[in-house]
């Protein structure tokens, strides 16, 4: 069984554990890096599609060609499909029924939905899913970026304030609902979406701090916490979720 994983840094943090839990599956990881220089291609039959928004490292253990004729499933990881992306939209506009002000204009419900849809349709994830569907790939799985670490909602600072405000006034629930709607839209297009396992989440939908790369206990200069990284998860998260992901792939996608 062949599974091709395509993603950005969020795939990079879980790739070692995915390889460790792969069992008798053959897995390949195509990880887009900010410093990458090699453009991968999707190939099916005689057709080739260059993925110019994904840049691989020069050292390529799996090559730069993703052959859809030999894969059993393609798993798309991260690639801007995230709750962080949703929150960023609130920095410019807010839905008319938002409880907080955020010093931005309000949009009516239909306009808000169209605004959010357009933003998510322009992500690298959406572009990749479209390319795969155009090439006739039917076994497409999507693993969204994990929810932000819990500590972001209580940390002081301009970058984090919106998370604390949303949680305090109750708009965080709306953020989660709008993100769930985007996941539903992906599934209607033909992708299978792996929801973040409940055991990794707090009651209000943040990722538990113990799974975050940004460790509150490590506030040394240059640490992930000091850099304000509340969105990458650690190897404990990868160990916790990898078995669930493979079981889900076997049951829901490859079957």
C-alpha positions in Angstrom: 0.0 0.0 0.0 1.4 3.4 -1.1 0.5 6.7 0.7 1.9 10.0 -0.5 1.9 12.8 2.0 2.1 16.4 0.6 2.3 19.3 3.0 4.3 22.2 4.6 6.0 22.5 7.9 3.1 20.9 9.7 3.8 17.7 7.8 7.5 18.2 8.8 6.7 18.0 12.5 4.7 14.7 12.2 6.6 12.9 9.3 9.1 11.0 11.6 6.2 9.6 13.7 4.2 8.8 10.5 7.1 6.8 9.2 7.5 5.1 12.6 3.8 4.0 12.7 3.5 3.1 9.0 3.5 -0.7 9.5 3.6 -2.5 6.2 2.5 0.7 4.3 4.9 2.4 1.9 4.9 6.1 2.7 6.5 9.1 1.0 6.7 12.7 2.3 6.8 15.8 0.1 7.4 18.7 2.5 7.3 22.3 1.3 10.0 24.5 2.9 10.4 28.2 2.9 14.0 27.6 1.8 13.1 24.9 -0.7 14.0 25.3 -4.4 12.7 22.1 -6.1 9.2 22.2 -7.7 7.4 18.8 -7.5 4.9 17.5 -10.1 1.8 15.4 -10.0 1.8 12.8 -12.8 -1.0 10.6 -14.1 -0.7 8.8 -17.4 0.9 11.2 -19.8 -0.2 14.3 -18.0 2.0 16.3 -15.7 1.1 19.2 -13.3 3.8 21.3 -11.7 3.0 22.4 -8.1 4.8 25.7 -8.3 3.5 26.8 -4.8 5.3 23.8 -3.1 9.1 23.9 -2.8 11.0 20.9 -1.8 14.6 20.7 -0.4 17.3 19.8 -2.9 18.0 16.6 -1.1 15.0 14.5 -2.2 14.6 11.0 -0.6 11.4 10.5 -2.5 12.2 12.4 -5.7 10.1 15.3 -7.0 7.5 13.3 -9.0 4.2 12.2 -7.3 2.9 9.4 -9.5 -0.8 9.1 -9.0 -0.9 5.9 -11.0 1.0 4.1 -8.2 -0.5 5.7 -5.1 -3.3 4.3 -3.0 -4.0 7.7 -1.3 -2.8 11.2 -1.3 -2.8 13.0 2.1 -2.6 16.8 2.1 -1.3 18.3 5.3 -1.5 21.9 6.6 -1.0 24.1 3.5 -2.7 27.1 5.0 -5.9 25.2 5.9 -6.2 26.3 9.5 -8.1 28.1 12.3 -5.2 30.6 12.3 -6.2 31.5 8.7 -9.8 32.0 9.9 -8.7 34.2 12.8 -6.6 36.3 10.5 -9.7 37.1 8.5 -11.3 38.7 11.6 -8.4 41.3 11.6 -10.0 43.0 8.5 -13.7 42.3 8.9 -16.1 40.7 11.4 -19.5 39.0 10.9 -22.4 41.3 11.8 -23.3 39.2 14.8 -19.8 39.2 16.3 -19.9 40.1 20.0 -16.5 41.8 20.0 -15.7 44.9 17.9 -12.0 44.3 16.9 -12.1 47.9 15.3 -13.0 46.5 11.9 -16.1 46.8 9.7 -19.0 44.3 10.0 -20.2 42.2 7.1 -23.7 40.8 6.6 -23.9 37.0 6.9 -24.0 36.3 3.1 -21.1 38.7 2.5 -19.1 37.2 5.4 -19.6 33.7 4.1 -18.5 34.7 0.6 -15.4 36.5 2.1 -14.4 33.4 4.1 -15.1 31.0 1.2 -12.9 33.1 -1.2 -10.1 33.2 1.3 -10.0 29.5 1.9 -10.5 28.8 -1.8 -7.2 30.6 -2.5 -5.1 28.6 -0.1 -2.4 26.1 -1.2 -4.6 23.3 0.2 -7.5 24.2 -2.0 -5.3 24.6 -5.1 -3.7 21.1 -4.4 -7.1 19.4 -3.9 -8.3 21.0 -7.2 -5.3 19.7 -9.1 -5.8 16.2 -7.7 -9.5 16.2 -8.6 -8.7 17.5 -12.1 -6.4 14.5 -12.6 -9.0 12.1 -11.5 -7.6 11.2 -8.1 -10.4 9.8 -5.9 -8.6 9.0 -2.7 -7.7 12.4 -1.3 -7.3 13.0 2.4 -6.9 16.4 4.1 -5.2 16.9 7.5 -5.8 20.5 8.5 -3.2 22.4 10.6 -3.9 21.7 14.3 -5.9 24.2 16.4 -3.7 26.8 18.1 -2.1 26.0 21.5 -4.2 26.9 24.5 -1.6 29.4 25.9 -2.3 31.8 23.0 -5.6 32.8 24.5 -4.0 34.0 27.8 -0.7 35.5 26.6 -0.2 39.2 26.5 1.0 40.9 23.3 -0.4 42.3 20.0 -0.1 39.0 18.2 -2.1 37.1 20.8 -4.7 39.6 22.0 -7.3 38.7 19.4 -7.4 35.0 20.7 -7.9 36.2 24.3 -10.7 38.6 23.2 -12.5 36.0 21.1 -12.4 33.6 24.0 -13.5 36.2 26.5 -16.6 37.5 24.6 -17.6 34.2 23.1 -16.6 34.7 19.4 -14.2 31.7 19.5 -17.3 29.4 19.1 -18.1 31.3 15.9 -14.6 30.8 14.6 -14.8 27.1 15.2 -18.2 26.9 13.5 -17.0 28.8 10.4 -13.9 26.6 10.2 -16.0 23.4 10.5 -18.1 24.8 7.5 -14.9 25.0 5.5 -14.1 21.4 6.3 -17.6 20.4 5.1 -17.0 22.4 1.9 -13.8 20.4 1.2 -15.6 17.1 1.8 -18.4 18.1 -0.6 -15.7 18.6 -3.3 -14.5 15.0 -2.8 -11.8 15.1 -0.2 -11.9 13.1 3.1 -11.1 15.3 6.1 -9.4 14.0 9.2 -10.7 15.9 12.2 -8.3 16.7 15.0 -8.6 13.9 17.7 -10.7 15.0 20.7 -8.1 13.8 23.2 -5.6 16.5 21.9 -8.1 19.4 22.4 -9.2 21.4 25.4 -12.9 21.8 26.2 -13.1 25.0 24.2 -11.2 23.8 21.1 -7.6 24.8 21.5 -4.8 22.2 21.4 -3.6 21.2 24.8 -0.4 23.0 25.8 1.5 19.7 26.3 1.3 19.1 22.6 2.7 22.5 21.5 6.1 23.1 20.1 6.0 26.4 21.9 6.5 25.2 25.5 5.4 27.7 28.2 8.1 26.2 30.5 10.8 27.1 28.0 10.9 30.9 27.6 14.6 31.1 26.8 15.7 33.3 23.9 15.1 31.7 20.6 12.6 29.1 21.9 9.4 28.3 20.1 7.5 30.0 22.9 9.7 33.1 22.9 9.2 33.3 19.1 5.4 33.2 19.6 4.9 29.9 17.8 1.5 28.7 19.0 0.6 26.8 15.8 3.3 24.0 15.4 2.8 20.9 17.4 5.5 18.6 18.9 6.4 14.9 18.6 4.0 14.0 21.5 1.2 15.3 19.3 2.5 13.3 16.4 2.8 10.1 18.5 -0.8 10.7 19.8 -2.4 11.2 16.4 -0.4 9.0 13.9 -2.1 5.7 14.8 -5.5 7.4 14.6 -4.7 8.8 11.2 -3.5 5.5 9.7 -6.5 3.7 11.1 -8.8 6.4 9.7 -7.1 6.2 6.3 -7.5 2.4 6.1 -11.2 2.6 7.0 -12.4 5.8 5.3 -10.1 6.5 2.4 -8.3 3.4 1.2 -10.8 0.6 2.3 
